[in-house]
């Protein structure tokens, strides 16, 4: 008796692989998003010409494609700070501020005071975690004084603000305003 295969495609999967529209459409969308991130990186670099940005891409962060803009580009495991913009397929995009706490210990309270109440803070230990619905993140408004104090004991502090995608012509319009709030504080500390 012949055994049935468990690797059969369902109808949605079969329809997807039977046509060329999805890979072509996805490639075009990713290229345009990458160009918008490059524009944002260039704008940030215009104000700090001695710093460079870097765009990274991948296909499998929790099974979804992503693009990341780091300004300035991370050069080594002990970077002082980075402004990170993350596009993660199907999710709201995020703007992130990551700072090495021993260099910015006195700045973290100021960063928190500039933040909106719904801005998130990483309370977990994995700096590269980006599932903002996990227990590893809390909103600034939910942080207790003990949790705020514990943030300075970590190696890195991570602040995240998510934005729903609104306009296809400039997805990252809000990012500049977000980073402007923290730029002077971090660059002068």
N, C-alpha and C positions, 0 to 999 in steps of 0.2 A: 504494500500500500504506500502510495506517495504521500509525503508529508507536505502540508501547506507552509508556504513561506511566511514568516512574520515581518518581512521587509517590503511588503506591498505598499505602493503609494496610495494615499487617499485621493479623492477627486481634486481637492484644492492643490495638492502637491503635483499631481499629474498635469493639471491645467497650467501651473506655473512653469514646469519644465518643457511644456509643449509650445511655448511661445518665446520670442526674444524680447518682448517689450520690457519685462521687469529688469533684467540686467542692464539694458541700455538706459532705461529711465533712472535706475539707481546710480549708475556711473555718472550720468549728467548731473544729478542732484548733489552727489558727493563732491564733484569738481566745483560746482557753484558755491557750496558751503565752504569748501577749502579756500576759495577765492575771497569770500567774505571774511573768513578768519585771517587771511593774509592782509586784507585791508585794515582790520582791527589791529593786527600786529604792527603794521606800518605806522598807524596813527599813534600807537603807544611808543614806538621807537622814535618818532619825530620829536617827542618831548624829552627823550633820554637816548640820544644818538650813540652813546657809548655802550648801550645794552642791545642785544639782539634777541629776536624771538625765534621760536621753533614750533612747527606744526608736525604733529605725529598722527598717524592713522592706524586703525586696526579693524579687524572684521569680527572679533569674537570676545567682546566684554559682556559676559553673561549672555552669550549667543547673539549679540547685536553689534553692528558696525558702530564705530565712533571716530571722532576727530578731536584732537586736543591742541589748543594754542597755549604755549607757555611763554610768558614774558617776565623776566628774561629767561632765556633757555637755561635749563638745569644742567649744570656742568659738575657732576660728581654727587656723591651721597650727602654731602654736608652743605648744601646750598643755603644762602641766608634767607631768601624769600622768593616767591614766584606768584604772579597773577596768572591763574589758569582759567581758560574758557573751555568747557566741555560740551561738545555736541554728541549725544548718545541717541542713536536711532530710536524714534518713538517715544522719547522721554523729553521733559522740559530741559532746555539747555541750562548750564550753570556757570556762574562766575565764582571763582574761588580765590581766597587769599591764604597762602601758606607761608608761615614765618617760623624761623628757628627760634624757639622760645628763649634760649640763653642770650641771644642777641637783641630780642625785642620784649624782654620780660616786663619792662615798665610801659610798654606800648599796648599790651593786650587789653587792659581795661579801657583804654581810649578807643581801640578798634571796636570793642563790644559796645561802647556808648554811642558810636557813630552808626551802629547797625540797626536795621529795622527789627521789630520784635519777632517776625517770622523768619528772619535769617537764621541759618542753621550753623551749629558748631559741632565738630567732631569730638565726641566724648569717648569713642573707642580708641583702639591702639593702632589700627591699620590706616596709615596716612593715605593710601591709595584707594580706600573704600569710596565708592561713589553711588551706592544704593541709599539714597537719602531717606527712604522710608524705613530703613532698618533702625534697630535700637542703638546703633552706633552714632546717631545724630540726634541732637536736641535743638529746639529753637532757643534763641537768645532769651526770650521771655520765660522759658521754662527752667533756666539754669538757676540752681541754688547758689548761695555764696560759697559753699564748700566746693561745688562743682567748678565754679569760676576760678577759685584758688587752685584747684587741681589741674586746670588747663596749663598753668605756668610750670608745672612739674613735668609735663610731657616734653619730648624732644622737639616736636613741632606742634604748632597751633594751626588749625584749619577752620576757616570761616567760609560758608557757602550760601549763595543766594541763587534760587532757581527762578527762571523766567519762562512763562508759557510762550510758545512760538506764535507770533501774531502776523507779521508782515513777511511775505516771501522775498521781497526785494532787499530787506536789511534785517535779517534775523537777529543780529547782535547789536542792534542800536542801543539798547539799555546798558550794554557792557561798559562802554566808555564812562558813562555817568557813575556806575558802580565803582569802577577802579579809581576814578578821579577823587572820590571820597576818601580813599585810603592811601593814595599815591604819596601825597606830601608827607603824611604821617610816617610812612614806612621809609621813604627815601631820605628823610632828614633824621631818622633815629640812629 
